[in-house]
Amino acid sequence: MQEFAGSHILSVNDFDRSHVERIFAVADHMEPYARRRRMTKVLDGAILGSMFFEPSTRTRVSFGSAFNLLGGEVRETTGFESSAIAKGESLYDTARVLSGYSDVIAMRHPAEGSVAEFAAASRVPVINGGDGSNEHPSQALLDLYTIKSELASRHRGIDTLRIAMVGDLRHGRTVHSLCKLLCLFDDVQVVLVSPDELKMPGEIVEAMRSAGHIVKESDTLESSISNVDIVYSTRIQEERFQSAEEADLYRGRFRLNQAVYTSHCEPNTVIMHPLPRDSRDNARELDDDLNDNPNLAIFRQTDNGVLVRMALFVLILDVVGDVHKHARDVNWYTAGRFQ
């Protein structure tokens, strides 16, 4: 990816470190607009085609909110049953048609490689909102942006990061993409905590080691989170299993609660999760009793998702320099709303 303008965002493999740093720099400038202190109409008249063929709340709404905050409009398709795909239409035909109605498309699909297939036929840029258990590039970017933001107060950067990733690492597309992004940085230490059956794919582990990172694999939570900056927890991806009963074999295996945190984590260890966390009694991989822990960053993550997705839109549509020209202060902003 030489330039962002007009480009698809399909995989973090398309990024180098300078791309990531550019996205983060633009995301920083989106802060007053995302926090409703200023309003811009830089994308007035533009249309986002939001196509989510797999259940989604945060990602779908985050993309839509980001586009709206830039002055654009959103047209949504949710679920196969409400699309022509249910009538047998191919991804090629769907892409050719819907890209004629949109200026950019955000898409989620349950099949690996499906978004890239769609993008190959699209006449407008496409952002991958998750394709099966493969990748989720915008989530990885917002996760890394959150890590950067959380560590900045400690005068630390992403280089030399110590992170534990916990849970379903086999099916978790968020951790797959995040690991690939971490390969762009230096001296990272990663502990991968999962049952043996749900381990991180070997090619991703080897990619991190080839990047010079120290990677350890474990099936024990407590000892794995005792010397890290970040604990990144994930749920069991029930939708990727043959049955709920099979997923139940692993659900609730690694539960992080306040007692475990206090006993085994360093005092300022940051807790992250891509959400949704599974709050059912037999799961609770991230317990509700952590809600008052100031190091719980999961809702700061979701706020950061809007910043990062706003940055992607203005970069792809090549309007970074025009954002402030179409901006004004707002008088209905309530101080403290986003604190």
C-alpha positions as CSV (number, residue, x, y, z in Angstrom):
1,M,0.0,0.0,0.0
2,Q,1.8,3.1,-1.2
3,E,-1.1,5.5,-0.7
4,F,-4.2,5.2,1.3
5,A,-6.4,7.2,-1.1
6,G,-8.7,4.8,-3.0
7,S,-7.2,1.7,-1.3
8,H,-9.0,-1.3,0.1
9,I,-8.2,-2.2,3.8
10,L,-8.4,-6.0,3.7
11,S,-5.4,-7.3,5.8
12,V,-2.9,-5.9,8.2
13,N,-0.3,-7.6,5.9
14,D,-0.8,-4.5,3.7
15,F,0.6,-2.2,6.3
16,D,4.2,-1.2,7.2
17,R,5.1,0.7,10.4
18,S,4.8,4.1,8.7
19,H,1.2,3.3,7.6
20,V,0.2,2.4,11.1
21,E,1.9,5.6,12.5
22,R,0.1,7.7,9.9
23,I,-3.3,6.2,10.8
24,F,-2.6,6.9,14.5
25,A,-1.5,10.5,13.8
26,V,-4.8,11.1,11.9
27,A,-6.8,9.4,14.6
28,D,-5.4,11.8,17.1
29,H,-6.7,14.7,15.1
30,M,-10.2,13.1,15.0
31,E,-10.5,13.3,18.7
32,P,-12.5,16.6,19.0
33,Y,-14.9,15.4,16.3
34,A,-15.4,11.9,17.9
35,R,-15.9,13.5,21.3
36,R,-18.5,15.9,19.9
37,R,-16.6,19.1,20.7
38,R,-16.4,20.0,17.0
39,M,-18.5,19.0,14.0
40,T,-17.3,18.5,10.4
41,K,-19.2,18.0,7.2
42,V,-16.2,16.9,5.2
43,L,-18.0,13.8,3.9
44,D,-21.3,15.6,3.3
45,G,-23.1,13.7,0.4
46,A,-20.9,10.6,0.7
47,I,-22.4,7.2,1.3
48,L,-21.0,4.3,3.3
49,G,-22.4,0.9,2.3
50,S,-22.4,-1.1,5.6
51,M,-22.7,-4.8,4.7
52,F,-22.7,-7.1,7.7
53,F,-23.6,-10.7,6.9
54,E,-22.6,-11.9,10.4
55,P,-23.9,-10.7,13.7
56,S,-22.2,-7.4,14.9
57,T,-23.1,-4.6,17.2
58,R,-19.9,-2.6,18.1
59,T,-18.1,-2.9,14.8
60,R,-21.1,-2.2,12.6
61,V,-22.3,0.8,14.7
62,S,-18.7,2.1,15.2
63,F,-18.2,2.2,11.4
64,G,-21.5,3.9,10.9
65,S,-21.0,6.4,13.7
66,A,-17.5,7.3,12.4
67,F,-18.9,8.0,9.0
68,N,-21.8,10.0,10.3
69,L,-19.5,12.1,12.5
70,L,-17.6,13.1,9.3
71,G,-20.9,14.2,7.7
72,G,-21.6,11.2,5.6
73,E,-24.7,8.9,5.3
74,V,-24.9,5.2,6.0
75,R,-26.9,2.5,4.1
76,E,-27.0,-0.8,5.9
77,T,-27.5,-4.4,4.9
78,T,-27.5,-6.9,7.8
79,G,-27.8,-10.6,7.5
80,F,-28.1,-12.9,4.5
81,E,-31.8,-13.1,4.7
82,S,-32.3,-9.4,3.9
83,S,-29.9,-9.5,0.9
84,A,-30.0,-10.8,-2.6
85,I,-27.3,-13.3,-1.6
86,A,-30.2,-15.3,-0.1
87,K,-31.6,-15.6,-3.6
88,G,-28.3,-17.0,-5.0
89,E,-26.6,-13.8,-6.1
90,S,-22.8,-14.1,-6.2
91,L,-20.4,-11.9,-4.3
92,Y,-19.2,-10.6,-7.7
93,D,-22.7,-9.4,-8.7
94,T,-23.4,-8.0,-5.2
95,A,-20.1,-6.0,-5.3
96,R,-20.7,-4.6,-8.8
97,V,-24.2,-3.5,-7.8
98,L,-23.7,-2.1,-4.3
99,S,-20.4,-0.3,-5.1
100,G,-22.5,1.7,-7.6
101,Y,-24.6,3.0,-4.6
102,S,-21.7,3.8,-2.3
103,D,-18.4,5.7,-2.0
104,V,-16.8,3.2,0.4
105,I,-18.0,-0.1,1.8
106,A,-17.4,-1.8,5.2
107,M,-18.1,-5.5,5.1
108,R,-18.3,-8.5,7.4
109,H,-18.8,-12.0,6.1
110,P,-18.4,-15.4,7.8
111,A,-16.2,-17.0,5.1
112,E,-12.5,-16.5,5.1
113,G,-11.3,-14.6,2.0
114,S,-14.9,-13.5,1.2
115,V,-14.3,-9.8,1.7
116,A,-11.2,-9.9,-0.6
117,E,-13.3,-11.7,-3.2
118,F,-15.9,-9.0,-2.9
119,A,-13.3,-6.2,-3.1
120,A,-11.9,-7.6,-6.3
121,A,-15.2,-6.8,-8.0
122,S,-16.0,-3.5,-6.2
123,R,-15.7,-0.2,-7.9
124,V,-15.1,1.6,-4.5
125,P,-12.8,1.0,-1.6
126,V,-13.7,-1.9,0.8
127,I,-12.8,-2.2,4.5
128,N,-12.7,-5.7,5.9
129,G,-14.9,-5.7,9.1
130,G,-14.1,-9.4,9.7
131,D,-14.0,-12.4,7.4
132,G,-14.5,-15.6,9.4
133,S,-11.7,-16.5,11.7
134,N,-9.2,-14.9,9.3
135,E,-8.7,-11.1,10.0
136,H,-10.2,-8.0,11.4
137,P,-7.8,-5.2,10.5
138,S,-9.6,-2.2,11.9
139,Q,-10.1,-4.0,15.3
140,A,-6.3,-4.7,15.4
141,L,-5.6,-1.0,14.6
142,L,-7.9,0.2,17.4
143,D,-6.4,-2.4,19.8
144,L,-2.9,-1.2,19.0
145,Y,-4.0,2.4,19.2
146,T,-5.4,1.6,22.7
147,I,-2.2,0.0,23.7
148,K,-0.2,3.0,22.6
149,S,-2.6,5.4,24.4
150,E,-2.6,3.3,27.7
151,L,1.1,3.0,27.8
152,A,1.8,6.6,26.9
153,S,0.9,7.8,30.4
154,R,3.7,5.5,31.7
155,H,6.2,7.0,29.2
156,R,6.3,3.7,27.3
157,G,5.7,2.8,23.7
158,I,4.7,-0.3,21.7
159,D,8.3,-1.2,21.4
160,T,9.3,-3.5,24.3
161,L,5.6,-4.2,25.0
162,R,4.8,-7.2,27.2
163,I,1.4,-8.7,26.4
164,A,-0.6,-11.9,27.3
165,M,-3.3,-13.0,24.9
166,V,-5.8,-15.3,26.5
167,G,-8.6,-17.5,25.3
168,D,-9.6,-18.8,21.9
169,L,-6.5,-17.9,19.9
170,R,-7.3,-20.4,17.1
171,H,-10.5,-18.8,16.0
172,G,-10.0,-15.2,17.2
173,R,-9.5,-13.0,14.2
174,T,-8.8,-10.0,16.4
175,V,-5.7,-11.6,17.9
176,H,-4.5,-12.9,14.6
177,S,-4.5,-9.4,13.1
178,L,-3.0,-7.9,16.3
179,C,-0.1,-10.3,16.3
180,K,0.6,-9.5,12.7
181,L,0.7,-5.8,13.5
182,L,3.0,-6.4,16.4
183,C,5.5,-7.8,14.0
184,L,6.1,-4.2,12.8
185,F,7.5,-3.2,16.2
186,D,10.6,-4.1,18.2
187,D,11.4,-6.3,21.2
188,V,7.8,-7.4,22.0
189,Q,7.2,-10.2,24.5
190,V,4.1,-12.3,23.9
191,V,2.5,-15.0,26.1
192,L,-0.2,-17.0,24.3
193,V,-2.5,-18.6,26.8
194,S,-5.0,-21.1,25.5
195,P,-6.1,-24.8,25.6
196,D,-3.9,-26.9,23.3
197,E,-6.8,-27.3,20.9
198,L,-7.3,-23.5,20.6
199,K,-3.7,-22.4,20.1
200,M,-2.6,-19.6,17.9
201,P,-2.0,-20.8,14.3
202,G,1.6,-21.9,14.0
203,E,2.3,-19.6,11.0
204,I,1.5,-16.5,13.1
205,V,3.6,-17.7,16.0
206,E,6.5,-18.2,13.6
207,A,6.0,-14.8,12.0
208,M,6.3,-13.1,15.4
209,R,9.5,-15.1,16.3
210,S,10.9,-14.2,12.9
211,A,10.3,-10.6,13.7
212,G,12.6,-11.1,16.7
213,H,9.9,-11.3,19.4
214,I,9.9,-13.6,22.4
215,V,6.8,-15.8,22.2
216,K,5.8,-18.3,24.9
217,E,2.8,-20.6,24.8
218,S,1.0,-21.7,28.0
219,D,-2.2,-23.3,29.2
220,T,-2.1,-21.7,32.6
221,L,-3.6,-18.2,33.2
222,E,-2.2,-17.1,36.6
223,S,1.5,-17.5,35.9
224,S,1.2,-16.1,32.4
225,I,-0.2,-12.7,33.5
226,S,2.2,-11.9,36.3
227,N,4.8,-9.9,34.3
228,V,2.9,-8.2,31.4
229,D,1.8,-4.7,30.5
230,I,-1.4,-5.9,28.9
231,V,-3.8,-8.8,29.4
232,Y,-5.8,-9.2,26.2
233,S,-8.7,-11.6,26.9
234,T,-10.9,-13.2,24.3
235,R,-14.1,-15.2,24.4
236,I,-14.7,-18.7,23.1
237,Q,-15.8,-18.2,19.5
238,E,-18.9,-20.4,19.8
239,E,-20.0,-19.6,16.2
240,R,-16.8,-21.2,14.9
241,F,-17.5,-24.6,16.6
242,Q,-19.6,-27.4,15.3
243,S,-21.9,-27.1,18.3
244,A,-22.5,-25.2,21.5
245,E,-21.7,-28.3,23.4
246,E,-18.2,-28.4,21.8
247,A,-17.6,-24.8,22.7
248,D,-18.8,-25.5,26.3
249,L,-15.7,-27.8,26.7
250,Y,-13.6,-24.7,26.7
251,R,-15.9,-22.0,28.0
252,G,-14.9,-20.6,31.3
253,R,-11.5,-22.2,31.2
254,F,-9.6,-18.9,31.8
255,R,-11.5,-16.5,34.0
256,L,-10.0,-13.1,34.9
257,N,-11.7,-11.5,37.9
258,Q,-10.6,-9.0,40.5
259,A,-9.2,-11.6,42.9
260,V,-7.1,-13.2,40.2
261,Y,-6.0,-9.7,39.0
262,T,-5.0,-8.6,42.5
263,S,-3.1,-11.8,43.2
264,H,-1.2,-12.2,40.0
265,C,-1.0,-9.0,37.9
266,E,1.2,-6.0,38.3
267,P,-0.8,-3.1,39.8
268,N,-1.1,-1.2,36.6
269,T,-1.6,-4.0,34.2
270,V,-4.1,-3.0,31.5
271,I,-7.1,-5.3,30.7
272,M,-8.4,-5.4,27.2
273,H,-11.0,-7.4,25.3
274,P,-12.4,-7.0,21.8
275,L,-15.9,-7.5,23.0
276,P,-18.5,-8.9,23.4
277,R,-17.4,-10.5,26.6
278,D,-19.4,-13.5,27.5
279,S,-21.2,-12.7,30.8
280,R,-23.1,-16.0,31.1
281,D,-22.4,-17.9,34.3
282,N,-20.5,-20.7,32.6
283,A,-18.2,-18.3,30.8
284,R,-17.2,-14.9,32.4
285,E,-13.7,-14.8,30.8
286,L,-13.7,-11.2,32.0
287,D,-15.8,-10.8,35.1
288,D,-18.1,-8.0,35.9
289,D,-16.4,-7.4,39.2
290,L,-13.6,-5.7,37.2
291,N,-15.9,-3.0,36.0
292,D,-14.6,-0.5,38.6
293,N,-11.0,-1.4,38.0
294,P,-9.4,1.8,36.5
295,N,-7.1,-0.4,34.4
296,L,-10.1,-2.0,32.6
297,A,-9.7,-0.4,29.1
298,I,-12.5,-2.3,27.2
299,F,-14.7,0.8,26.9
300,R,-11.8,3.1,26.0
301,Q,-11.1,0.5,23.3
302,T,-14.6,1.0,21.8
303,D,-14.3,4.8,22.0
304,N,-10.9,4.5,20.2
305,G,-12.6,2.4,17.5
306,V,-14.5,5.5,16.3
307,L,-11.3,7.5,16.1
308,V,-9.4,4.9,14.1
309,R,-12.3,4.3,11.7
310,M,-12.7,8.0,11.2
311,A,-9.0,8.1,10.3
312,L,-9.4,5.3,7.8
313,F,-12.3,7.0,6.1
314,V,-10.6,10.4,5.6
315,L,-7.4,8.7,4.5
316,I,-9.2,6.4,2.0
317,L,-11.4,9.2,0.6
318,D,-8.4,11.6,0.6
319,V,-10.0,14.4,2.6
320,V,-7.5,14.6,5.6
321,G,-6.5,18.1,4.7
322,D,-10.1,19.3,4.3
323,V,-11.6,18.1,7.7
324,H,-11.0,21.4,9.5
325,K,-12.2,23.5,6.5
326,H,-15.7,22.0,7.0
327,A,-15.7,22.2,10.8
328,R,-17.2,24.3,13.5
329,D,-17.5,24.1,17.3
330,V,-20.7,22.7,18.7
331,N,-22.7,24.3,21.6
332,W,-24.6,21.3,22.8
333,Y,-21.5,19.3,23.9
334,T,-21.8,18.3,27.6
335,A,-18.5,18.6,29.4
336,G,-17.3,15.4,30.9
337,R,-19.6,13.2,28.7
338,F,-16.7,11.2,27.3
339,Q,-14.5,11.0,30.4
